[in-house]
Amino acid sequence: MTVGTGVISGASVAIDRATVDELEAATVESQRAGVERLLSVPAVEEAFVLQTCNRVEAYVVTGDGPDGRAALAAFFEDVPDDVLVELGHEESLRHLMRVAAGLESLVVGEDQILGQVGDAYEDARAAGGVGRLLEEGVTKAIHVGERARTETAINEGSVSLASAAVSLADEEVGLDGTAALVVGAGEMGRLAAQSLAPRVDRLHVANRTAERAEHLAETVDADATVVDLADLDEAVERASVVVTATGSTDYVFERSTVAGAGETFVVDIAQPRDVQPTVTELPDVTVRDLDALQTVTDENRAQRAEAATVVEEMIDVEFEHLLAQYKRKRADRVISAMYESAERVKAQELETALEKADFDADQREVVEAMADAVVNQLLAAPTKSLRDAAEEDDWSTINTALQLFDPEFGEDEESGEEIPEHLRDQMPDAVFDQLSDD
């Protein structure tokens, strides 16, 4: 008998290993749709999907590792194996913390990823994908992300992917005295507009929802005008620099949109891409995507190396706290079962004793109180021992206690051969052999 409670498996496709095309192949319609798709697999109990402009990640909770890996392999079936990073139980938990802290971001320490993890958490909850394991794992990651930004200099200067895109445009074509166009009024569009505003003479903002474009144009410190998406070709003619960051699943810039625009520098930080690939064939149009931002972000990574080291140490501590938390709760489940078993025995014995004796109400109350006290005193020591054993991964003690207090407990649960792989790896061979023999 064991106390296995599920295992987290994860898989990640990110721009540091994958091309933009490969990242696009991993993209799903929405985070919520991705969670629903994973939950449709019978073995999947919980699911979480994080999708940003430079990464697509999925996590599942299953009874064992192979089921989780199979579900994720099917989810990422269009992605080449060499760019897909598989994560085991503990690797998934640690990786989520690194992502939320900004250590895995293209722009190290960016603030936007923390909000994106929070949005993914809400999407997963809305789809019914968050249960006990992912609730604790994802909320711990968000907590670590918040600590990293308030207690270290990892986000000093508030650099973002959008500001990196603007820096790239400045390096390659210059921004002073130009007119620029920002397409998309979401978080990245807002950051791009704010970065461009102090440098350009005129800023155009286009968005599918006009009200959001108008709001963005009003909030930036620049001479800004709103452009209807239907008039994008005219807007491109008036702008020499374009930053596009929409959430559209279709191309926003087709070849015909920019064919007559003259010399235009376009940075596409959307995922899926906003710019049709054939646009790069136009002689007057230069298109840069996430791959081209590597040089800018490499400089950022070097500047934040010291803060990143502090965040790494913070993650080490929080990771150990999370594992201890999981173990304590695992022990609490066992302890709860142990008390339930003892209560059943106590009730049976009390009923038998009270039937044989002619006690009045006061005497019955004294006997019942004595029985409660005996049970509590008897279980106090094993309760402490079980909690200590869980924290020390002492499965032999837990198993023995369960057998002692309720030999029938868990008969329908996992046999020794079904111990989750991540737990089996942590157990000494002798203990595993003992549990397998029980």
N, C-alpha and C positions, 0 to 999 in steps of 0.2 A: 504494500500500500504506500502511496506517495501523496504528496500534497501539491502536485502540479496544477498551475492555474492559467495556462496559456503562455504563448511566446510571441514576441513582436518580431516581424521580419520587415526589412525595408529595402528599397531600391531607388537609386538616384541617377538622373541624367542631367549633367550640368555643363555649362559652356567651357569649363576648364578642361574637359575631356572630349566633349562632343562638338561637332560643327553646328552651325545654325540650322542646316538641313536636318541633321540628326535630332536636334532639340525639337524641331518642328514635328518630326515624326512621332515624338513622345507626347506631344501636346494633346490634351483632351478638351472636349467642348467646354467644360467648366469643372471646377474643383468638386462641386456637389455631384455632378454627373459621374465624375470619376469614382467618388466614394460609393455611389449607388451601384455602379458597375462592379466594383470589388465585392460589395456586400451580397451581390447576386450569386457569388460562388459559395456553395453550401458550407465549405470548411471555414470560411472567413466570419469571425465573430465581431471584429471591430475594423474600421478602416479610416485612413486619413490621407488626403492628397494635398500637396503644396505645389502650386504652379505659378512661377513668376516669369519675368522676361528672360532669365538666364538659367532656370532650373525647373525640372519636373520631378517630383519625388512622391513615392507612395509607400504607405506603411499599413500592414495588416496584423491582426492578432488571430492566431489559429491555435489548434491544440498542439501542434508540433511544427518544427522548422520546415520540413519538406513540403507540407501543405501550403505554408506561407510563401515559400519560394516558387512553388508551382503557380499560385495565384498571381504573383507579381510577374513571373515570366510571361504569362498570357497577357497581362495588362500592358507590358512593354514589348510585345511580340514584333513590332515593327522597328525596334531599335537594335542596332548591331551589338553583339555581346561585349565587344571590347570597349564600349563607352558606357555600358551599364554597370554601376557599382552596386553590388549586393551587400546588404548589411544584416548582421545577426542581431540577436536580442539586445545585448548591451551596446553593440556598435550603433544600433538605431537610436537608442536613448542618448548616447553621447553626441552623435551626429546632429540630432535635433537641437541640442543645446548650442552646438557650434554654429548652426545655421541661424538660430534666433539671435545669437550674440554678434552676428555679422562676420565671423571668421571665415565662413565659406563663400562670402559674397565676392562678386567680381570687384566691387569697390569695398575694401575691408572696412567694417564698422558702419556701413550705411544704416541709416535709421529706418528706411522703408521696409526692410525685410522683417523687422519685428512686427509691424502692422500687418504685413502680408501673412505671417504665421498666425497672428490672431484672427485674421479673416478666414484663413483655411480652417482653423479650429471651429469657428462659428459655422462654416459651411458643412463641416463633417458632423457637428452636433445636429444641425438641421436635417441632415440626411440619415440620422440614427446611427452614425458610425463610431461615436465616442462612447466607450464603456470604461470599466474600471482601470485597465492598464493604460490606455491612451489618454484618459483624463489626467492621470497623474504625470505621465511622461510629457505630454504637450504643455500642460500648465507649468510644469517645472522648467521646461525650455523657455517659455515666455518669461518666467520669473528671472532666469539667468540672463536673458536678453536685456531685461530692464536693469538688473544690477550692473551689467557690463557698461551700460551707457551712463549710469548715474555715479558709478564708483571708479571708473577708469577713463582714460582719454581716447578710447577706441573710436569714438565718433567726433573727435575734436575737429572743428572746421566744417562739420555737416556736409562732407563730400557725398555725392550721390552718383548713381549711374547717369542720370540726366546731366549733372554738372560735368561729368567726365566726357559726355558726348559734346557738350558745348566747348570744353577745353580742346577736344580734338579738332573741332571746326575752326577754332581760333588758331591752332597750330598750323593747320593746312592751308586755310584761305584767308584768315584774319576776319575779325568781326567789326572793328571800328568803322562807323559810318555806313554800315550795311543795313539792309532790311532783312528781317528773318521771319520765318513762318513756323509756328508750332502747331502740330496736328495732334489733337487729343488733349482733353482737359482733366484727365485723371491726375493721380499723384505725380507720375513721371512728367506729364505735360506741364503741370504747375511748376515743378522744380526746374524744368528746362526754360520755361518762360521767365522765371525769376533770375536764372543765371544769365539769360540773354539780355534782359531788360536794361541793365546799366551800360551795355556795350554797343547796342545797335541804335540806329536812328529811328527805326520804325519796326513795330512788331505786329504780326498778323496771327490771329488765333482761330483755328477751325476745330469744330467738334460736332459729333453726330447730334448732340443735344445743344441747341443754341443757347439756352439759358446758362448752361455751365460754361460755355465759351465766353459769354458776356460777363459772367461773374469773375472769371479768371482775368479777362482784359481789364476789368475795373480794379483788380487788386494789385496788379504789377505796376511798378514805378517806371512807366514807359508810355510813349505815344502808341497805343495799341488799338487795333480794330478787329472786329469779328468778321469771319468769312464763313459763308455757307459751304458745306462740303460739296455741294453741287457745283460750286464755282471754284473748285480747287485749282483747276488749270490756270485760271486768271490770277489767282493768288501766287502761284509758283512763278509766274512771269514777273511779279513785283518783288520777289524775294530771292536773294542769292544764296541764302543758307536756310535749310529746312531741317527741323528735328521732328520726327514722327514717333508717336508712342501711344497708339490707340489699342483698344482691346478687340478690334475687329477680327473676325475669322476669315475675311476676304481681303484681297489687296485693296488698299486705299489709293496707292499710286500705281496706275497702270502705265504702260508705255505711252499711250496717247495723252495722259495727263501732263507729262513733262516734256513731250517731244518738241514743243515750240518754245520752251522756257528760256533758252540760252544757257549760259554757264550757271550751273546750279550744284551746290554741295549739299547732299542729303545724308543725314545720320538716322538710321532706322534702328531704334532700340525696342521695337515692339516684338512680341512673341505670341502668335505667329507673326511673321514679317508683314509690314505694311506695303513694302515696295516690291512690285513684280520683278523677278530676276532679270527679265529682258531689258529692263530700264538701264542696266549697267552697260548695255551695248550702245547706248546713245553717246556720241562723242563729247557733247558738252555737259554731260551729267556725271558727277562723281557720287557713288553711293558707298557709304561705310556702314557696317553692321557691328554686332557685338564682338566679332572676332577682332575688328580693328581697334577696339577699345583696350586691348590687352596692354599696350605700351603705356597708356595713361594710368591704368589701374596698377601696373607693376610699380610705378613710382609711389603710388598711394600705399601699396603694401609695404614697401621699404620704410616709409615714413611712420607707419603705425606698428612696426615690429615690436617695439618695447611694450606698448599697451597691449598688444596681442598676447604677449607672454604672460602678462598679469591675468588676462581673461582666461587663458589656458589653465592657469593655476586655480582660478575661481571655478572653472568647469570641473576640474578634478575633484574638488571638495563637494560641490553640489551633486556630482554624479554618485559619489559614495553615499551621500545623504539619501538620494533617491533609491538606491539599491537597499539601504537599510529600511527605508519606509516601506518598500515592497515586501521585504522579509517580515517586518513587524505585522503588517496586515495579513500576510499569509499565516503567521502564527496565530493571529487573532481569530482567523476562521477555524483553525484547529481547536483553539481554546474554547470557542463558542460551542463547537460540536461536543467537546468534552463536558462542558457544563450541562448541556442539554441531556447528554447521556446520564450524568449523575443525578439530574433532577428527576429523570424518569424512574431511576432506581429508588430514589428517596420517596417519591410519591407512592410507588408500589408498596414499599415497606411500611410507610406510615399508614396507608389504608389497611394493611393486614393487621398492624399493631392496634390501631384504633378500633377495629372491629372486635378484637378479642378483649379489650379493656372497657370498663364502664366509666369513662372519664366524663367530667362535666366540661363546660365550655372553657373555663379558665385552665383546667388541666390539659385539655387538647391544645390550647394555645402554647402552653409551656413546652409540650412535647414537639410541636411543629417548629417552634423557635430553636429548640435544641438540635433538631435534625438539620435545619438551615445552617446553624453554626458549625456542626460537624462537617457538612459538605464544604462550606467555605474554607474551613481550616485545612481540610484534607487537600483541597485543590490549590491552595495558595502557593505552595512550594512548586508543584508541577507547572503551574501557570508561569511562574518566573523562569523556570528551567526551559520551558518551551520557547519563551521569547528570546532567551539567551541563545538557545540552540538554533533558532531561525536566523538570528543575526550572524551566527558563526557557520551557517550552512551545515549544521549537524543533523542530517536527515535521519541518522540512526536513532538518535534520542527522540525525535518527533515521532518516528514510526513506532518506537517501543511504547511511548506514552499513549498513543492512540490505541494500540493493541491492548494495553493494560486496562484502560478505562472503557473501551467499547470495541471488543474484538470484531464486531460486525460492521464497524464504521468503515465506509468507503468500499464495501465489497464490490459495488458496481463501478467504482472509479478505475483509474488507470492501474494496470499491473506494472511490475518493474520494467517490463520491456517497453512500456509506453511512456516512460519518464521523458519529459520534453528534452530535446537535445541540448538546449542551453544550460539546463540544470544538470543533466548527466555529465556534461563537460566539467562542471565545477565539483563533482563528487569524487572522493577517493574510490579507487577500484574496489576496495574491500567493502565499502558501504554499498556501492551499487550492486555488488554480487549478493550482499545480504538481502537487500530489498527485492532483488529479482527472485531470490529463493523463497520469500515470504508468500 
